Amino acid sequence: MSILLTGGSGKTAPRVAALLAADKRPYLLGSRQGPSAASNGHPTVKFDMGDESTWTKPFETTPIKAVYMMEPRIATPWIPMNKFVDLAKTKGVSRFVLCAGNSAQIGKDGMGRVWEHLIESGVDYCVLRPSWFMENLIEDGLKFTIGKMGKIFTAAQDGEIPFISADDIAEVAYHALTDEKSYNSDLSILGPQNLTYDQIAEILTKVLGRKIEHVKQDEAGRIAGLVQHNLSEYFARFLTNLELLASKNFEKGTSDAVERVTGHPPLSFEQFAEKNKAAWS
């Protein structure tokens, strides 16, 4: 039986797919773009959590025993996600792994509602709660400001964040999907250090051999800057609010989950920067 990985074009699902492929375990990537989004030879099927007409397509391809669930960028995402859980149960799915984010709280709007539903449904489950992805710093926006301007703009001020690599998240997800005994709990997936963006800039300065500066912005300035770079005002406010929460150390924390589940410590930001420094050239 196969494992369905939703969010097929995201940061973690393709990495989980690569681990399953290396272990010769059957899997299927679900993507809104369908097979045209397939990369690295991964079997891919059209699946859109916001389009109920696509939900049965994976089950037409192969029997599925477990599902990896990513939050879609739609309004009240827990409503279709919980409905999909109920459908998947009728199709024989017995285990769900939900990537919920570090801010998720059981029963609260957002992935907390899905978390609660998984428990109430009586299925095997694991809720992953990662902090901010290191890979965000090599996406187009930050890749440009770091690479071309030598600057990181945020409203996070001096907040400390346990940045985590998507590779570590994916490896924990792989174990949660495939280990014989289900975890039936949540796991805080945090990096090995709580770092401010000033410290991130210092590490990048060392690795890149040129000065990188963290520019601290207030709420209005941060929103305006993001909108100026073609983000919608809604998403600009959403990102800024996350940074404002981080400024109050909302993300700060420690966890041994990565090492406990995978057998090795999580990647440090300096290791990540060395590995990806060409992205900022």
TIMIRO-816378 format. One record per residue (C-alpha): residue number from 1; x, y, z. Coordinates in nm, 2 decimals, m for minus. Layout:
% TIMIRO-816378
<NUM <X Y Z>>
...
This chain:
% TIMIRO-816378
<1 <0.00 0.00 0.00>>
<2 <0.11 0.35 m0.08>>
<3 <0.16 0.68 0.11>>
<4 <0.00 0.99 m0.02>>
<5 <0.19 1.32 0.02>>
<6 <m0.02 1.63 m0.02>>
<7 <0.15 1.96 m0.09>>
<8 <0.35 1.81 m0.36>>
<9 <0.51 2.13 m0.48>>
<10 <0.60 2.25 m0.13>>
<11 <0.93 2.23 0.06>>
<12 <0.88 1.91 0.26>>
<13 <0.66 1.67 0.06>>
<14 <0.92 1.62 m0.23>>
<15 <1.19 1.56 0.03>>
<16 <0.97 1.30 0.20>>
<17 <0.91 1.15 m0.14>>
<18 <1.29 1.12 m0.20>>
<19 <1.33 0.93 0.13>>
<20 <1.05 0.69 0.05>>
<21 <1.19 0.63 m0.30>>
<22 <1.54 0.56 m0.16>>
<23 <1.38 0.31 0.08>>
<24 <1.18 0.16 m0.21>>
<25 <0.85 0.23 m0.04>>
<26 <0.55 0.31 m0.26>>
<27 <0.42 0.67 m0.25>>
<28 <0.22 0.92 m0.45>>
<29 <0.27 1.30 m0.46>>
<30 <m0.05 1.50 m0.47>>
<31 <m0.03 1.84 m0.64>>
<32 <m0.28 2.10 m0.76>>
<33 <m0.09 2.09 m1.10>>
<34 <m0.12 1.72 m1.13>>
<35 <0.13 1.50 m1.32>>
<36 <0.27 1.81 m1.50>>
<37 <0.42 1.91 m1.17>>
<38 <0.61 1.58 m1.13>>
<39 <0.99 1.62 m1.07>>
<40 <1.27 1.38 m1.02>>
<41 <1.05 1.10 m1.14>>
<42 <0.81 1.11 m0.85>>
<43 <0.47 0.96 m0.93>>
<44 <0.23 1.25 m0.91>>
<45 <m0.15 1.29 m0.92>>
<46 <m0.38 1.59 m0.93>>
<47 <m0.49 1.67 m0.57>>
<48 <m0.62 2.00 m0.44>>
<49 <m0.74 2.02 m0.08>>
<50 <m0.96 2.32 m0.19>>
<51 <m1.13 2.12 m0.47>>
<52 <m1.33 1.82 m0.34>>
<53 <m1.36 1.68 m0.69>>
<54 <m0.99 1.58 m0.69>>
<55 <m0.99 1.40 m0.35>>
<56 <m1.07 1.05 m0.48>>
<57 <m0.81 1.06 m0.76>>
<58 <m0.52 0.93 m0.55>>
<59 <m0.73 0.63 m0.44>>
<60 <m0.81 0.55 m0.81>>
<61 <m0.44 0.50 m0.86>>
<62 <m0.33 0.29 m0.56>>
<63 <m0.45 0.17 m0.22>>
<64 <m0.33 0.42 0.04>>
<65 <m0.25 0.35 0.40>>
<66 <m0.11 0.68 0.53>>
<67 <m0.14 1.05 0.43>>
<68 <0.10 1.34 0.49>>
<69 <m0.11 1.66 0.52>>
<70 <0.01 2.02 0.45>>
<71 <m0.21 2.32 0.52>>
<72 <m0.34 2.47 0.20>>
<73 <m0.35 2.85 0.15>>
<74 <m0.73 2.88 0.16>>
<75 <m0.98 3.03 0.40>>
<76 <m1.08 2.81 0.70>>
<77 <m0.86 2.52 0.57>>
<78 <m0.95 2.29 0.86>>
<79 <m1.30 2.25 0.71>>
<80 <m1.20 2.07 0.39>>
<81 <m0.91 1.90 0.56>>
<82 <m1.13 1.74 0.83>>
<83 <m1.38 1.64 0.56>>
<84 <m1.09 1.48 0.36>>
<85 <m0.98 1.29 0.67>>
<86 <m1.33 1.14 0.70>>
<87 <m1.33 1.04 0.33>>
<88 <m0.98 0.89 0.35>>
<89 <m1.08 0.68 0.65>>
<90 <m1.35 0.52 0.44>>
<91 <m1.09 0.44 0.18>>
<92 <m0.87 0.25 0.42>>
<93 <m0.63 0.52 0.54>>
<94 <m0.53 0.44 0.90>>
<95 <m0.25 0.69 0.97>>
<96 <m0.22 1.07 0.92>>
<97 <0.08 1.29 0.97>>
<98 <m0.01 1.66 0.99>>
<99 <0.25 1.94 0.94>>
<100 <0.09 2.20 1.15>>
<101 <0.36 2.46 1.25>>
<102 <0.50 2.56 1.59>>
<103 <0.21 2.80 1.66>>
<104 <m0.07 2.53 1.63>>
<105 <m0.27 2.47 1.95>>
<106 <m0.51 2.17 1.97>>
<107 <m0.87 2.28 1.91>>
<108 <m0.78 2.63 1.80>>
<109 <m0.87 2.77 1.45>>
<110 <m0.61 2.66 1.20>>
<111 <m0.43 2.33 1.21>>
<112 <m0.54 2.29 1.58>>
<113 <m0.88 2.21 1.45>>
<114 <m0.74 1.93 1.23>>
<115 <m0.53 1.80 1.52>>
<116 <m0.84 1.78 1.74>>
<117 <m1.03 1.60 1.46>>
<118 <m0.76 1.34 1.42>>
<119 <m0.77 1.26 1.79>>
<120 <m1.15 1.24 1.79>>
<121 <m1.15 1.02 1.47>>
<122 <m0.95 0.75 1.65>>
<123 <m0.69 0.72 1.38>>
<124 <m0.31 0.68 1.42>>
<125 <m0.16 1.03 1.39>>
<126 <0.14 1.25 1.44>>
<127 <0.13 1.63 1.44>>
<128 <0.46 1.80 1.34>>
<129 <0.51 2.15 1.48>>
<130 <0.82 2.29 1.31>>
<131 <0.95 2.64 1.36>>
<132 <1.06 2.87 1.07>>
<133 <1.22 2.70 0.78>>
<134 <1.59 2.79 0.70>>
<135 <1.50 2.75 0.34>>
<136 <1.29 3.07 0.36>>
<137 <1.63 3.25 0.33>>
<138 <1.70 3.11 m0.01>>
<139 <1.36 3.19 m0.16>>
<140 <1.34 3.47 m0.42>>
<141 <1.28 3.76 m0.19>>
<142 <1.55 3.70 0.07>>
<143 <1.78 3.55 m0.18>>
<144 <1.77 3.89 m0.36>>
<145 <1.80 4.12 m0.06>>
<146 <2.09 3.91 0.09>>
<147 <2.26 3.84 m0.24>>
<148 <2.23 4.18 m0.40>>
<149 <2.18 4.43 m0.11>>
<150 <2.35 4.25 0.18>>
<151 <2.04 4.31 0.39>>
<152 <1.77 4.12 0.57>>
<153 <1.45 4.32 0.63>>
<154 <1.22 4.20 0.91>>
<155 <0.99 4.32 1.19>>
<156 <1.12 4.04 1.42>>
<157 <1.35 4.28 1.61>>
<158 <1.56 4.08 1.86>>
<159 <1.32 3.78 1.88>>
<160 <1.49 3.44 1.90>>
<161 <1.38 3.17 1.65>>
<162 <1.49 2.80 1.64>>
<163 <1.52 2.79 1.26>>
<164 <1.49 2.43 1.12>>
<165 <1.59 2.28 0.79>>
<166 <1.32 2.13 0.57>>
<167 <1.54 1.82 0.54>>
<168 <1.51 1.75 0.91>>
<169 <1.13 1.81 0.90>>
<170 <1.10 1.57 0.61>>
<171 <1.31 1.30 0.79>>
<172 <1.09 1.32 1.10>>
<173 <0.78 1.31 0.87>>
<174 <0.92 1.00 0.70>>
<175 <0.96 0.82 1.03>>
<176 <0.61 0.93 1.15>>
<177 <0.47 0.78 0.83>>
<178 <0.66 0.46 0.82>>
<179 <0.77 0.35 1.17>>
<180 <0.58 0.04 1.28>>
<181 <0.44 0.21 1.59>>
<182 <0.25 0.53 1.54>>
<183 <0.36 0.83 1.76>>
<184 <0.00 0.95 1.83>>
<185 <0.13 1.28 1.97>>
<186 <0.27 1.61 1.85>>
<187 <0.64 1.67 1.80>>
<188 <0.81 2.02 1.82>>
<189 <1.05 2.02 1.53>>
<190 <1.30 2.29 1.63>>
<191 <1.66 2.37 1.52>>
<192 <1.95 2.34 1.76>>
<193 <1.99 2.71 1.83>>
<194 <1.75 3.00 1.91>>
<195 <1.89 3.28 1.68>>
<196 <1.80 3.64 1.63>>
<197 <1.81 3.78 1.28>>
<198 <2.11 3.98 1.39>>
<199 <2.29 3.65 1.46>>
<200 <2.17 3.51 1.13>>
<201 <2.33 3.81 0.96>>
<202 <2.65 3.76 1.15>>
<203 <2.67 3.39 1.04>>
<204 <2.60 3.49 0.68>>
<205 <2.87 3.76 0.71>>
<206 <3.12 3.49 0.82>>
<207 <3.01 3.23 0.56>>
<208 <2.99 3.47 0.26>>
<209 <3.29 3.68 0.35>>
<210 <3.10 4.01 0.32>>
<211 <2.88 4.22 0.54>>
<212 <2.52 4.12 0.58>>
<213 <2.30 4.35 0.79>>
<214 <1.96 4.29 0.96>>
<215 <1.74 4.59 0.91>>
<216 <1.48 4.62 1.18>>
<217 <1.15 4.76 1.06>>
<218 <0.83 4.86 1.24>>
<219 <0.49 4.71 1.15>>
<220 <0.39 4.98 0.90>>
<221 <0.73 4.99 0.73>>
<222 <0.75 4.62 0.70>>
<223 <0.40 4.59 0.55>>
<224 <0.47 4.87 0.31>>
<225 <0.80 4.72 0.20>>
<226 <0.64 4.38 0.13>>
<227 <0.35 4.54 m0.07>>
<228 <0.61 4.73 m0.27>>
<229 <0.76 4.40 m0.37>>
<230 <0.43 4.27 m0.51>>
<231 <0.29 4.09 m0.21>>
<232 <m0.08 4.13 m0.15>>
<233 <m0.17 4.35 0.15>>
<234 <m0.33 4.05 0.31>>
<235 <m0.02 3.83 0.28>>
<236 <0.21 4.12 0.38>>
<237 <0.01 4.17 0.70>>
<238 <0.01 3.79 0.76>>
<239 <0.39 3.77 0.73>>
<240 <0.44 4.08 0.94>>
<241 <0.22 3.95 1.22>>
<242 <0.43 3.63 1.23>>
<243 <0.74 3.84 1.26>>
<244 <0.58 4.06 1.53>>
<245 <0.50 3.75 1.73>>
<246 <0.86 3.63 1.69>>
<247 <0.98 3.96 1.82>>
<248 <0.81 3.86 2.15>>
<249 <0.99 3.53 2.15>>
<250 <0.68 3.34 2.06>>
<251 <0.88 3.09 1.85>>
<252 <1.17 3.05 2.11>>
<253 <1.21 2.70 2.24>>
<254 <1.41 2.38 2.25>>
<255 <1.33 2.02 2.16>>
<256 <1.51 1.69 2.12>>
<257 <1.25 1.55 1.88>>
<258 <1.47 1.55 1.56>>
<259 <1.75 1.36 1.73>>
<260 <1.51 1.13 1.92>>
<261 <1.32 1.03 1.60>>
<262 <1.60 1.04 1.34>>
<263 <1.91 0.95 1.55>>
<264 <2.10 1.26 1.47>>
<265 <2.09 1.63 1.57>>
<266 <1.92 1.89 1.35>>
<267 <2.12 2.09 1.10>>
<268 <2.27 2.41 1.24>>
<269 <2.21 2.74 1.05>>
<270 <2.59 2.77 0.99>>
<271 <2.59 2.42 0.83>>
<272 <2.29 2.52 0.62>>
<273 <2.45 2.85 0.51>>
<274 <2.78 2.67 0.41>>
<275 <2.58 2.42 0.21>>
<276 <2.37 2.68 0.03>>
<277 <2.60 2.98 0.01>>
<278 <2.59 2.97 m0.37>>
<279 <2.23 3.08 m0.35>>
<280 <2.33 3.42 m0.22>>
<281 <2.62 3.47 m0.47>>
